[in-house]
Amino acid sequence: MELDLAKADNEIINNKAYDLLAERWYEAQDDPIALLRNQHKLEMPWILQTIERFIGRKSAKILDMGCGGGFLSNDLAAAGHHVSGIDLSDSSLKVAESRDHTHSVHYQIGDVYQVPFPDNSFDVACAMDLLEHVSEPQKVLAEASRILKPGGLFFFNTFNKNQLANLVVIKSMEWFVKNTPDDYHVYSLFIKPKDLTKWMKETGLHDVEIRGIRPVFMQKGIWSLIRTGEVPRDFKFTFSKSPMIAYTGYAMKMK
C-alpha cells in the first residue's frame, strides 16, 4: 500500500508505517493491520465467487494494485489464479513473497499511477484498501481500466466520506488500537460512493455494484478491543446494505 499526499510529512509517516510492519503484517494483533486481515477474511470468498461468475474460470490473470503484505494476492494464487502484485514498499513485498506458499505470485515494485504492464493484459484488477491512501484516485482507476481486458473486473474497497466513517475508522482506531500510527488514515482522502462511481464510469468501468462493509457491532470482540487495545483473532466484519462506514464492490470494463 502506498501513499501519495500533497504533504510530504504525511507521505513519509504513512509509508513508514507499512515499511516497518515486516512479519507483523501477518502476526500483529495490536496494530490496525489486524483489522484489515479480518476484513479480508470476509471479502475473500465473495471475490472468488464473483470472479468465477463473470470471468467464467478459476485461472484468471489478476493484478493486485498496492498489494502490501500479500493477503489478497497469496489467497488468489492459492485458489489457482495467475497473480501479479505491485507496491512501492520493498519490505512489504518481501513479506508477501515469503508468505506465498504457491511460489507463483509475481511481486515487483510498481507505482499504481503508472502500472508497469501493457494495455488489456489482465482479467481482474484489485485496489483493496488502496484508494483512500492516494491523493489522485482517478489516476488509479484510469490505470486499472487501461490494463484490464474488455469485460474484465475491477474490485475496490474504501471508506465513505462522512462523520460516522471519521468516528469509526479514524477516531476509534486512534483511541482503542494500541499501535495506530499518526495519520494512518486521512479523512480528506475518504471517498463518497457516488464520486467513486462517477470516476469509474469516466474511465470506462461500468455496471458498478457496491455493498457496505462494517464491523459486527454486537460482538464480544469490540469490548475486548476497547479493554486491551488489541484486535481479537475472531473479530468479525459483515456486509451491510448501507455503505455509510466502508464499502466494497466491483465494476466491469466495457466490452
N, C-alpha and C positions, 0 to 999 in steps of 0.2 A: 504494500500500500504506500502511495506516495502523496506528498503534499506540495501544492504549488500556490502559495498565498502571496498577496501583494506585499505583505510584511515579512521581511527576511527572517526576523526573530521567530515568528510563528512557524515558518518553514523548517528552521533548524530544530525547534522543540519537537515538532510532530515527527519528523524523520528520525530523530534520535530515539524517540520512544519505541519505534519499531525496530530500529537497528540494534538496540540493546536487549531485546527480548531473548534472543538465542533460543535455547530449549524451552524457555518459559512460554513460547508460542503454544506448546502442547501440554505444559505441566502446571503453569501458574494458576492458582485459584484466587490470589489476592491482587489481581490485575484485571482491567476491563476486557482483556483478551479472552478471559474465561467466559464472559457473556457471549462474545462472538462465537466461540466454539459451540456453546449450547444452542444458540440460534441456528447455526449451521446444521445441527442435527435435525432440526425441524424442516429446514428448507431442502435438504439433500434428496429425500425420496420424491418430493414434488418436482424438483428439477429433472431428475432422471425420467420420471413418468412423462413429463412434458416433452422432453427430447424424443423419447420413443414415439410419442403420439404424433408429433409433427415432422420429425426427420425420418421416422419410419425404420430405424435400425439402431442397434446398440453399439455401433462403432463409428460414431460421428467424429469429425475433426473439430476440436474445440480450442479456443483461445481464452485463457483466464487473465484478464487485464487487472494489474495491481494485485497479483496473486498472493503477496505476503508470504506467510509460512506454509502455504500449500494445502490448507484444509480442503478447499474445493477441488483443486487440480488433482490431488492424490486420490480422492474418493471417486472422481470421474474416471481416472485411469484404472482404478480397481474394478470399476464397473465395465471395463472393456473399451473405453473411448480413447482416441488418439489426442493427447492433450499437450498444449504448449502454455507456459506461464511466463509472464513478464512482470518485472517490478524494478524499481530504482534502488532497492535495498539489497546489497550483495549478501549481507549476513542473513537476511530473511530467506533469500533464495537458497543459501547453503542449508539452512534448516529444512526447507521444503524438499530439497533433493534428498537429504538424509532420511526423510520420512516417507519417501516414495518407494513402497515395497514392491512395486511392479518394475522399477528401474526403467520406466518407459517415458516419463514426462520430460519434455524438452524445456528446461528452465534457462532463461537468459535475462540479462539486464535489458530493459526496454522502457521507453517513455510512452505513456498512454496518449500523449498528444501527437506522437509520431511513431506509430506502431511499425516495427521492423518486419512487416510481411506484406506481400503484394495484394492487390485488389482481388476480391472474390475467392479467397483462399480457405475460408472456414465455414463450416455448417452452423456453428454456435459461437457466440462471443458472450463473455460474462463480465459484468462490472459490479461485483457484490461488495457492498460496504466500501465503495471507492468514490462515488460521485460527490459525497459530502466532504471529501478531502482534497478537492481540486477547485481552483478559482474559475476555471472555464470548462464546465461540464459539457457544453455544446461541442467542444473540440473532441472530447472523448467519444461522444455519441457519433460524430461525423466519422471518426476513425473506425469505430465499431461497424458502422454501416458500410464503410469502404471495404473492409476486409471480409465482410460476410458475402456468401453466395446469395443470389436471389432465392428467396424463400427461407433464408437462414434465420435463426432465432437469436435475439439479444435479451439476456437476463440482467436484471438490476435489483438492487436493494439499497435503500437510502432512508433518510429521515425527513418527515414533514416539517414545514416551517410555521410553527405556531407556539404559543407559550406553554401548552401542555407538553409538547415534544421537548421544549427547552428545559422544563422542570424534570421530566422523566429521564431524558437522555444525558443532559449536561449536569444539572444541579444535583440530582440524586446520585449520579455516579461520583461526583466530586465529594459529596457528603458521606457516602456509605462504602465505596470500594477503596480499600486501603491505598493502593499504589496507582491511583489515577494521575497521569501526568498533567501538567498545566496545559491548557488549550488542547486537550485530547480531541475534543470536538469544538467547532467554532460555529455559533448559531447563524452567522451571516451566510454560511455556506449550505445550510439546510435548504431543501427544495420542495416547493409545493407540487403535488401530483399534477395539477393542471399545467404547470410550467414545464415539467419534465415531459409530459405527453406532447405538448406543443413543440418542444425542441426535437423530440424523436421524429415526429411527423415531418419536420422541416429537413431532416436528414434521410428521409426515405424509410423510416421504421414505423410501421402501421400495425393495425389490429392489436392495439395495446390492451393487455389485461393486468389489472392492479389488484392486489389483495393486501389488506392490513396485516401487520405482524407486531406482536407485543408480548411482554412477559405475562404469564398467568398470574393474576393479582392475588387470588386466594390460594396461595401455596405456602407451605412452611419455609420454603427456600428464601422467600423475601425477608421473613423475620430473622432467619439465620444470617442472611447477608447484613441486615441492619445491625445485628448484635455483634458480629465477629469481623465485619469488613472483608469477608472472603465469600466468594461465589460457590455455593454448594454444587457438587458434581451433578446432582439431579435437578438443578434449577431449570424450570420449564418455560418455553415460549409457545405461543399459539398463533394460528392465523385468525384474523378477525375481519368482519365486514367493513370496519372503519379504518382508514389509513391515517388516523389522527396523530399517532406517535411515529410509527415507521411503516414502510410499505415495501413490498417486493412485487415482481411481476416479470412480464416478458413482452417483447414486440417482435414483429416479423418484417424482414426486409422485403420490399415489394418485388414481386417476380417480374 
